[in-house]
Amino acid sequence: MQHAWNPVGIKYNGTALKVTHGKTPIRLLGIRYNMWLDSTAQRRYVMDGITEMACFLSKNRDLSIQNGLRLIDCTLGPLLAFFLGPVIIWPEKEFKKLTAAFVRCNKEAWQMSPNTSTALFAFPKDLGGLQIKMLRAIVCSATWGHLTRCCQFDDGTRQLAEITYKDALKQHGCLDMEDLQFEAEFLTWDQASQKFIHIRMSPKHTIEIRVSWDPFNPDWIHM
């Protein structure tokens, strides 16, 4: 006799509460998601952490600039590693909020006024800027690193990445990775965020980077 498992609802004082099963966020491999592919809880977790850091730096001006920057590196680094997970989708509006919070943390660490221009952090040092690594650059390097790991071994992860890559080439009529990067320049951030491969192409044209790579060449030898 076969038995089917059905989720049991939640009751409070004998009254059943309205629950949509699968909507509760769970933590798997450090990523907070639910079975409906909603990453709202993950994004809130990251935003809360960055906001808390900005408030701490604002209230502790007795910290030296060097210690403040070191605190950002040690705290926000692991935190941002979570949001860089390839399955986490950041809508453009929320990504802008995240960037603003990230810049605010750096302003507090440098003990600058909140009205200081954000461009100061992106300008090269030889032009008088601070030249810190902004979030788009962090996204670009980390996501391409993830794609490299997906293609490193001949296993199921690589096969899934190859299928997605070939689907993207077919969808946009491209021949290789360079063509796909060119086509991705015409996608909005939200459009690119819906695809595993597109999210790796989207930020690069904003930071003037092109990658020449053939990750699924049949002549490659995989260990």
N, C-alpha and C positions, 0 to 999 in steps of 0.2 A: 504494500500500500504506500503510495507516494504522499508526502506531506509538503505543503507550500507554506513558507514563512511569511507572515503578514506583520507589519510593524504595529505596535500597540500604542495607542494614544496616551496622552498625559492627563491626569485628573487632579483637580484641586478641590479639597473638601467634597469629594464625591461628584464634582461637576467636570465633565470632559472639556478640556481646553482646545481651542481651534489650533491645529498644528498642520503645517504642510511638510510632510516627511521628505527628508533630503535637503531641507533649507538650512539646517543647523550647520554652522562652519565646523570643520574638523581640521586637525593638523596632521599632515602627511609629508614626511621628509622636509619639515620646516616650513611648509607652505599651507596657509589657512584657506581652505576652499570648501565648497559644498558640492553635493551631487548634481546640482542644477547649473554648475559651471559659473557660479557667482563669486567673484573675488572681492566683494565689498568689504568683508571682514579683514582680509589681508591688507587692503589699501588703508583702511582705518587704523590698523595696527601700526603701519609704517608712519602714517601722518601723526599719530599720537606720540610716537617715539621722537620724531624730529621736533614737534612742537614742545615737548617736555624739555628737550635739550636746549632749545632757544630760550625758554623761560629760565632754565637753570643758569645759563650764561649771562642772561640779563640781570639776574639777582645777585650774581657773584662777580662783580667787577674787580674784586681784589685779585682774581686770577690773572697771571701774566698772559700776554698774547700767546707765547709759546705753549704754555700749559693748556690754554683754551683750544688751540689748534690741535694739540696732541689728543685732547679729550674728544674732539670731533672725529679724528681718525680712528680712535680706538672704539668709539661707541657707534657712530653712524656707519662705519664700514660694514660690520656684520649685519646691521639693520637693513642697509640698502641691498645687501646680498640677497635678502629674502624677496624684495620687490623685483629684483632682476630675474627671478625665476621665469622661465619661458612661458609658463601657462598663466601668468598673472597679466591681465589686461588692464592697462591704464588709459582711460579716456583722456582726450587732449586737455579738457578743462581741469581734470584732477591732476594731470601731469604738470600743468602750469602752476597749480597750487603747491604741489610738491617741490617744484623748482624754487618757488618764492620762499617756502619754508627753509629749504636747504641754504639759499643765499642769506636768509635772515640769521641762521646759525653762524655763518661765516662772518657776517657783520658784527654780531655780538662778540665773537671770538677775537676779532680785530679791534673791538671796542670803538666801532664806528657808529655814526648816527643812522637810524633806520631809513633816513631819506637819501643815503649815499647811493649813487648810481650803480646799478647792477653791472653795467658795462666795465666797471673798474676791475671786476673779478675775472672777466674774460679776456681783457687786453693782455698782450704779451708783456713780459717784464721789461724788455728793452724799449717799450713805448710807455713805460710808467705804470703798467697794470700789475695785478697780482698773479694772473695766469693760473688760476686754480682749475681743477678738472671739473667741468660742469656735468649735470646729470645726463645730457644727451651723449656726451663722450663716454660716460660711465656705462650707459646702456649699450652703446655701440661695441665697446671692447668686451664687456661681459657676455653679451648675447652671442657674439662671434666666437668667444671662447667656449660657450656652451655648444654651439654648432660643431666646433672642432672636436669636442669630446664625443658628440653623437656619431661622428664619422670616424672616430679613432679605431674602433673595433668592429669586426664583421658580425654584428649581432642584430637583434630585433630593433634596437633603437636606431641603428644606422639604416635599416630597411625602411622604417617609417619616415625618417628624414628624407631618404631618397625618393620615396613615393610623393611626399609633399613638394619636394623640389621640382620633380618632373611635372607634377600637376600645375605648378606655378609657371613653368616654362611654356607649357601647352596653353594655359589660359591667356597668357600675354603674347604668345607667338614669338618667344625668345629662343635664342640658340644656346646661350651660356649664361654664366653668372653675371658677366659685365652687362649684357643686354637687360637682364632682370633688374639690375641696379638702376639702369637708366629709366626703365618703365616705372619703378617704384617712386621716382621723383615726382610723378604726377598723381600719386595717391595721397589722400589726407592721412593724418596720423591715425584717426579712428579706423579708416579702411585698412591700413597696414596692420593694425593691432589685431585684426581678426585672423591673421594667417601666421603660421609658424615661421615661414620663410620671409614673408614681407616685413615683419617687425625687425628683421635683421638688416633689411635694405633701407628702411625709411629714414633713420636718423643720420645716415652717413652723408647725404647730399647737403645737409644743413651744417656739417662740420668739414665739408670738402674732402671727403675720403672716398676712394674707390678701391675695391678689393678684386684682385685677379686671382681666381682660385677655381680649380676643378675638383671638388671634393668627392665626386662619384665616378671618377675615371675607372673603367673596368681593368686597366692595366696596373692599378695600384695594388700593392701587397699589404694586406692587413694582418696584424699579429693577433 
